[in-house]
């Protein structure tokens, strides 16, 4: 499984120039212009089930997937429960969702505390990759995921 965050991961916090990218309609969220369509083929080339792990939830399929050329993806349905104190609010839920299966989590808010907690509470392998929020996904992120997948699948 490959859990995908949107804000700060696919939509960086800093504007970037993306060649040959159409401008979104004026009524659309202007931050959508920061999505790099090239990320879609790069994500599809990864050997894992892409799954939205974002507060965008099903809107990620309606708005983000078409811009990346991605199919309809599974969406983590966030439970209405309190998160584990001291962790990112997604950490325990994603670990439970994975049900012991190996997973990659691409997010701009992953911390060392989340890394340690997953290592102690998840029976499968996991790569929690912190994406730099001002650039979003980079070649280095994709290379790290590919290298991890080769060793761990």
N, C-alpha and C positions, 0 to 999 in steps of 0.2 A: 504494500500500500504506500501511496505517496500522498500525504496530506498537504493541501495547498491553501495558504492564506492569500488574501487579495491585497489589502492596503499595506503598503510598505514592502510587499513582496512582488506582486505583479503590477501594482500601481505605486511607483516610487514616490517619495515625498518631495523630491526635487524634479522639476521639469527636465526632460531630455529630448534631444532631437532624434527623431526616428524617420529615416528616409522612406519616401513613398507611402506615408501613412495618411489616409484620408482624415480630414478634420471631422470630429463628431458634430452632429446637428447642434445648432445653437441652444436648443432646449435640453440637450443632454448634459450630463455631468462633465464639466470641462477637464476633470482629472482623468477621464477615460482616454484622452489623447496621449497620456503617458504610458499606456499599455503598448508593449512592443509585440506586434503580430508574429515576429520571429520566435517568440517564446512558445507559441503553440506547437510548431513542429518539434522544437527541442523537448518540450514536455512529453509529447506523444512518443518520442523516440526512447524515453526512459522505460525500463522494464519493470513496470509496476502499475497497479490500479490507481489512477488519479482520482482523488476524492477532495471535494471542497471542504475546507476546515476554516470557515470564515463566518463572520457575522452577516455577510452577504447572503448566506444560506442559498435558497433556491434562486434568488436573483442572480447569483453567479452564473447559473446555467442560462438565464435569459439575457444577461447583459455582457458578461465577461467571455463565456465560451464562444459565442459567435465572433467576437473580435480576435480570438486566438485560433479559430478554426477547430475548436475542440468539440467533441460530441457532448451530449448530456451526461454529466458525471454524477456519481453518488454524492450526497451532501450529508455531512454530520449534522444531525438534529440535536442541538444543544439542550441537555436536560435542564429543567427548572430547579436546579439544586445549587447549594452553595459550593464553591470550589474548595479544594483543599487549601487551608491557610498556608501562606508563604510561597505558593506556586502560582505560575501563570494560570489563569482561570481555565484554559483549554487542556492543560497537561494531563490531569487525571482522566478527563473524559475521553481524550484521544487514546490514551493507554487502554482504557476499558473497551473502546470501540474496536481497537486492533485485536482484541481477544487472543493475545499471545503471538500473533503473526508478526513477522518482521515489518517494520515501517520506517518511512522517511517523513519528517515533518519540516516543511519549509515555511518559516515564519520570521518576521523581524523582531519578535519579542521573546524569543527563547533565551533562557538564562542558564548559567551553570547549575543553579538549584534545580531547574527542570531536568537537566541532563542527569544529575545524581539521582533524582527521584525516579525517573524512568528506569535507570539502570538497576535500582533496588526493587522496583515493583512490577517490572514487565519481564515475562519469561522469554520473550523473543528478542531478537536484535533490533536496535533502533538507532537511526541517525537523526538527531535533532540539529538541523542546520539553520543557524541564525543568518538571515539575509540582511545586509546593510540597508536600512530603510530609505536612505537618500538616493540609492542607485537601483534598488530592486534587484531581481535576479541577474547574475552576471555569468560570464563564461566559467569563472572559478567555482561558482555554486553548482552549475551543471556538471563540471568535471568532478567535483567532490561527490556528488550523488552517483554519477556513473561508476566511479571507482568503488564506492561503498557497495553498490548493487552487484558489481562483478564478484566481489569477495563474499557477499552475504546472501546471494540467491542461488 
